[in-house]
């Protein structure tokens, strides 16, 4: 079967802070790691179970020789990992920007 992904996935384990609003309206955050990322999505290793299409905000600390650059993105959960895979969720990126780590969201 041919791979039909829209972008190349880069296997990278990076720390990420995931933020979302629950169905009851509470804002929550959890720490996780990326398993891979691409120009249009992330695979996030987290035991947190998100409902499909949950909007998420992610702050990924990028390795850059200590200058503190983050990838800040907004997106939505599109699937959970399957049997035999590490617990996690895949999220599509709808918008993103690079920021200094000290900049506020």
C-alpha positions as CSV (number, residue, x, y, z in Angstrom):
1,X,0.0,0.0,0.0
2,X,1.3,3.4,-0.9
3,X,1.8,6.1,1.9
4,X,-0.6,8.9,1.1
5,X,0.4,11.4,3.9
6,X,0.4,15.1,2.8
7,X,3.8,15.8,4.5
8,X,7.0,14.0,5.6
9,X,6.9,13.1,9.3
10,X,10.1,13.7,11.2
11,X,10.6,11.3,14.2
12,X,11.5,13.7,17.1
13,X,10.9,13.4,20.8
14,X,10.4,16.9,22.1
15,X,8.7,18.3,25.2
16,X,5.3,19.7,24.5
17,X,2.6,21.5,26.6
18,X,-0.9,20.7,25.4
19,X,-3.8,23.0,26.3
20,X,-7.5,22.4,25.7
21,X,-10.9,23.3,27.0
22,X,-13.0,20.5,28.4
23,X,-16.7,19.8,27.5
24,X,-17.6,21.6,30.8
25,X,-15.6,24.7,29.8
26,X,-12.6,24.3,32.0
27,X,-9.1,25.0,30.5
28,X,-6.7,22.2,31.1
29,X,-3.0,21.6,30.3
30,X,-0.8,18.5,30.3
31,X,2.8,17.8,29.6
32,X,3.7,15.3,26.9
33,X,6.3,14.5,24.2
34,X,6.1,14.4,20.5
35,X,6.7,11.1,18.7
36,X,6.9,12.8,15.3
37,X,5.9,16.0,13.6
38,X,5.4,17.4,10.2
39,X,4.4,20.7,8.6
40,X,0.8,19.9,9.1
41,X,0.6,17.7,12.2
42,X,2.0,16.1,15.4
43,X,1.8,12.8,17.0
44,X,1.7,13.4,20.8
45,X,2.6,10.8,23.3
46,X,0.1,11.3,26.1
47,X,-2.3,9.0,28.1
48,X,-4.9,11.8,28.0
49,X,-7.9,10.8,25.9
50,X,-9.3,13.7,23.9
51,X,-12.6,13.7,22.1
52,X,-12.4,13.7,18.3
53,X,-11.9,17.2,16.9
54,X,-11.0,18.7,20.3
55,X,-9.2,22.0,19.6
56,X,-5.7,21.9,21.1
57,X,-2.9,24.5,21.6
58,X,0.6,23.1,21.7
59,X,3.9,24.6,22.7
60,X,6.8,22.5,21.5
61,X,10.3,23.4,22.8
62,X,12.6,23.2,19.8
63,X,16.3,22.3,20.1
64,X,18.4,25.3,18.9
65,X,21.6,25.5,21.0
66,X,19.9,27.0,24.0
67,X,18.2,30.0,22.5
68,X,14.7,29.0,23.7
69,X,12.6,28.8,20.6
70,X,9.1,27.3,20.7
71,X,6.7,26.1,18.0
72,X,3.3,27.4,19.1
73,X,0.4,25.8,17.2
74,X,-3.3,25.5,17.2
75,X,-5.0,22.5,15.8
76,X,-7.4,19.7,16.5
77,X,-7.2,16.0,17.5
78,X,-7.9,13.7,14.5
79,X,-7.3,10.2,15.9
80,X,-6.0,8.2,18.8
81,X,-3.1,5.7,18.4
82,X,-4.1,2.2,17.7
83,X,-3.4,-1.2,19.3
84,X,0.3,-1.9,19.7
85,X,1.2,1.8,19.5
86,X,2.3,4.0,22.4
87,X,-0.6,5.9,24.0
88,X,-1.2,9.1,22.2
89,X,-3.1,11.3,19.8
90,X,-2.6,12.7,16.4
91,X,-3.4,16.4,15.8
92,X,-3.6,18.3,12.6
93,X,-2.0,21.8,12.7
94,X,-4.3,24.6,11.6
95,X,-2.0,27.5,12.3
96,X,1.5,27.9,13.8
97,X,4.3,30.3,14.6
98,X,7.8,30.2,16.0
99,X,8.3,32.3,19.2
100,X,11.0,32.9,21.8
101,X,10.3,30.7,24.7
102,X,9.7,33.7,27.0
103,X,6.8,35.1,24.8
104,X,3.3,34.5,26.2
105,X,0.6,32.7,24.3
